[in-house]
């Protein structure tokens, strides 16, 4: 999806501030939001790619002026309202009331769930791999020259905008993983091989590169790529 979240290769956003001894969480509410992903996804209310797409649909100004875990919280709100689990008007009313008078809304008391707790613990400690087995062999091998497709999808994709139409070399075949593009739309996992592709700096940045002294590596799904030779003939 083309949007403000796809910042790769863009300029003008100022320096990256490195915080000395940065804590894992800056406030207690961030811990709650972090744990919320495992609780919600662990119940099957949404998948990882739906979650990412919900963040991508934030308004530009809100995205740029909010923090990392605010992005997460916004995604929860979007998805739970869209799925009819939370009433949007009630959510807005309570948020406004809480903002005006933090003590007016009683805090819910934590309740244990013997069935959900082990699943949440596993998701937090180990994550949930999206690796899958596929029968077909990979289309590309290490050393193959490839070019990324030029596409402007309306939905979610893991093909960065700044790398589209660029030529590179396959450096590693990772195995097959769930395709985010279709998984975010609940159109199936459609696992594909993922490749680590090396792009020379001058291929990506042109005259702004550093004279061919560096390169970047991007992990890309198979459908994002085509053989460089075929792309050349097509042109």
KAQUI-V908087 format. One line per field, one symbol per residue. ss: DSSP state (H for helix, E for strand, - for the rest). psi: psi as a letter, one per 30 degrees, with the letter a starting at -180 (. if undefined). A space follows every 50 residues. Layout:
# KAQUI-V908087
ss->???
psi->???
This chain:
# KAQUI-V908087
ss->---------------------------HHHHHHHHHHHHHHH-----HHH HHHHHH---HHHHHH--HHHHHHHHHHHHHHH-----HHHHHHHHHHHHH -------------HHHHHHHHHHHHH----EE------------EEEE-- ----------HHH---EEEEEEEEEEE--HHHH--------EEEEEEEEE HHHHHHHH------EEEEEEEHHHEEEHHHHHHH-
psi->kklffifkfllgglljkjkkhklekflefeeeeefeeeeeefggflleee eeeeefgkkeeeefgllefeeeeeeeeeeeeeggekkeeeeeeeeeeeee ifffkkkkkkkljfeeeeeeeeeeefajkgklkkeklkellkfkklkkkj kikfaklgjkeffkgkkakkfkjfaklkjeeeefghglehklkkkjkkkk efeefbfgahhgflllkkkkleffllkeeeeeee.
